[in-house]
Amino acid sequence: MIEWQWLDFDSIPREDLYEVLRQRQEVFMLEQKCLYPDLDGYDQAAHHLMAWHVVDGKRQLAAYLRCIAPGVKYPEMSLGRVLTAASARGSGIGRQLLEQGIRRAEALHPGHRFRIGAQLYLEKFYGSFGFETVTAPYDEDGIMHIDMLR
């Protein structure tokens, strides 16, 4: 059973925010070995989608993404910091996360396109949601990325 939260920054409970930041550090910095400023100033203006599940009787973050409004980072709205926690990988939660994120973002910002900076190895995954590659691959923090639009 997944509990979904879609909240602006100021509405995220303190303990939940701590877990989101901990998981972002775990996935992007420790697992992927990328040193970059995760706290980039966009979180406060974003909506955050969190998927929670219970593992061994404890509520844990299963997946997460943030949605940045059009005109804040790009002319389009943006989905980013997309992650699936190690405890939830292989469960299909990543696909559910994108479906939920796209639906909720479109309701929040109707009529706007999406722009994402995707890791190159996930091109087909994002393509299955209608994203199209619009740049050549480029290195960002030691991982090959592409920009995609939907």
Backbone torsions as a table, in degrees:
resi	resn	phi	psi	omega
1	MET	NA	128.6	-179.4
2	ILE	-106.8	133.2	172.4
3	GLU	-103.5	120.9	-178.9
4	TRP	-99.0	138.1	171.3
5	GLN	-126.9	135.1	175.9
6	TRP	-129.3	102.3	-170.5
7	LEU	-135.4	149.3	167.9
8	ASP	-75.6	165.8	-172.3
9	PHE	-56.2	-45.9	-176.2
10	ASP	-67.5	-16.2	-178.5
11	SER	-95.6	-6.1	-179.3
12	ILE	-74.9	123.6	176.1
13	PRO	-57.7	144.6	-175.3
14	ARG	-53.0	-44.7	-178.5
15	GLU	-66.0	-36.3	178.5
16	ASP	-69.0	-41.9	178.2
17	LEU	-61.2	-42.6	178.5
18	TYR	-58.9	-44.0	179.8
19	GLU	-65.7	-39.0	176.8
20	VAL	-60.4	-49.4	-178.5
21	LEU	-65.3	-36.4	177.2
22	ARG	-63.9	-44.3	179.4
23	GLN	-67.8	-38.2	177.1
24	ARG	-61.7	-42.4	176.9
25	GLN	-63.4	-44.8	-178.9
26	GLU	-59.3	-49.2	-174.9
27	VAL	-75.9	-53.8	-170.3
28	PHE	-80.9	-36.4	-176.0
29	MET	-94.9	-46.2	-175.9
30	LEU	-83.0	-51.9	-179.7
31	GLU	-67.4	-48.0	-175.1
32	GLN	-89.4	-5.0	176.8
33	LYS	55.2	46.2	178.6
34	CYS	-110.4	123.9	174.3
35	LEU	-100.5	110.2	179.8
36	TYR	-154.4	162.1	-179.5
37	PRO	-78.3	90.6	179.4
38	ASP	-60.6	-39.6	177.9
39	LEU	-82.8	87.0	-168.8
40	ASP	-102.4	6.6	179.0
41	GLY	88.4	-3.6	-179.6
42	TYR	-92.5	-19.4	-176.7
43	ASP	-58.5	-40.2	-175.6
44	GLN	-65.2	-25.5	-179.4
45	ALA	-99.1	2.6	-173.3
46	ALA	-101.3	162.7	164.3
47	HIS	-99.4	146.3	-173.2
48	HIS	-123.6	128.7	177.3
49	LEU	-106.9	121.9	-178.4
50	MET	-123.3	135.1	175.8
51	ALA	-114.1	121.4	-177.7
52	TRP	-111.4	144.0	173.2
53	HIS	-138.5	168.7	-179.3
54	VAL	-107.5	125.3	178.3
55	VAL	-124.2	122.0	-179.2
56	ASP	51.7	41.3	176.8
57	GLY	78.5	4.3	-178.3
58	LYS	-117.2	131.6	176.9
59	ARG	-70.1	126.1	-178.9
60	GLN	-135.0	152.5	175.3
61	LEU	-72.0	123.9	178.6
62	ALA	-95.5	-38.5	-177.4
63	ALA	-157.9	159.8	-173.9
64	TYR	-157.8	149.1	165.3
65	LEU	-155.0	162.8	174.2
66	ARG	-122.8	149.8	178.5
67	CYS	-117.4	121.9	178.0
68	ILE	-103.8	132.2	-176.0
69	ALA	-62.7	154.0	175.6
70	PRO	-60.1	141.7	177.8
71	GLY	87.7	-7.9	-179.8
72	VAL	-88.3	-52.5	178.6
73	LYS	-108.4	-42.0	178.7
74	TYR	-132.1	166.3	172.6
75	PRO	-60.0	-32.1	178.3
76	GLU	-88.9	166.6	169.2
77	MET	-74.5	161.1	-174.7
78	SER	-135.0	139.7	169.1
79	LEU	-107.2	136.2	-178.6
80	GLY	-156.2	179.4	-177.6
81	ARG	52.6	34.4	-177.7
82	VAL	-71.3	125.0	-179.8
83	LEU	-146.8	152.9	168.7
84	THR	-120.7	125.1	179.2
85	ALA	-64.7	149.6	-178.7
86	ALA	-53.3	-37.1	-177.4
87	SER	-68.2	-13.6	-176.1
88	ALA	-115.8	-1.5	-177.6
89	ARG	-64.3	142.3	-179.5
90	GLY	85.0	1.4	-176.9
91	SER	-96.0	-7.5	-175.5
92	GLY	88.4	2.2	-177.3
93	ILE	-65.9	-29.5	178.6
94	GLY	-62.4	-41.8	177.9
95	ARG	-66.5	-43.4	177.3
96	GLN	-61.6	-39.5	179.7
97	LEU	-60.1	-47.4	-180.0
98	LEU	-64.7	-42.9	178.4
99	GLU	-59.0	-48.4	179.2
100	GLN	-63.7	-45.2	-178.0
101	GLY	-61.9	-44.8	179.3
102	ILE	-63.3	-47.5	-178.7
103	ARG	-60.4	-47.0	-177.3
104	ARG	-69.7	-39.0	179.1
105	ALA	-65.9	-41.0	178.3
106	GLU	-64.7	-35.7	177.0
107	ALA	-68.4	-35.8	-179.1
108	LEU	-75.1	-37.5	-177.1
109	HIS	-129.6	67.5	-175.4
110	PRO	-61.6	143.3	175.3
111	GLY	82.4	3.8	-179.5
112	HIS	-105.5	147.5	176.0
113	ARG	-81.8	168.4	175.1
114	PHE	-108.4	146.7	167.0
115	ARG	-128.3	132.5	175.1
116	ILE	-130.6	151.3	168.8
117	GLY	-103.6	99.1	-171.4
118	ALA	-99.6	144.5	170.7
119	GLN	-65.5	135.1	-172.5
120	LEU	-53.2	-38.8	-176.6
121	TYR	-67.8	-12.5	178.9
122	LEU	-100.1	10.8	-177.7
123	GLU	-55.7	-46.2	-179.1
124	LYS	-67.3	-38.7	177.7
125	PHE	-58.1	-53.2	-180.0
126	TYR	-67.5	-33.3	176.2
127	GLY	-59.7	-32.2	179.7
128	SER	-68.2	-12.0	175.8
129	PHE	-103.0	9.9	177.5
130	GLY	93.7	6.6	176.6
131	PHE	-79.3	139.6	179.4
132	GLU	-120.1	138.0	-179.7
133	THR	-69.6	132.6	-178.1
134	VAL	-125.3	1.5	176.5
135	THR	-135.9	161.8	169.5
136	ALA	-72.6	157.0	176.5
137	PRO	-58.6	143.7	178.2
138	TYR	-141.7	153.6	180.0
139	ASP	-86.1	124.5	173.2
140	GLU	-129.2	113.7	178.3
141	ASP	57.5	35.1	176.2
142	GLY	84.5	4.8	178.9
143	ILE	-125.8	133.8	180.0
144	MET	-71.1	132.8	-178.7
145	HIS	-127.3	165.9	170.7
146	ILE	-141.2	152.2	170.6
147	ASP	-92.8	141.2	-178.8
148	MET	-134.1	146.6	177.4
149	LEU	-119.9	150.3	173.7
150	ARG	-139.5	NA	NA
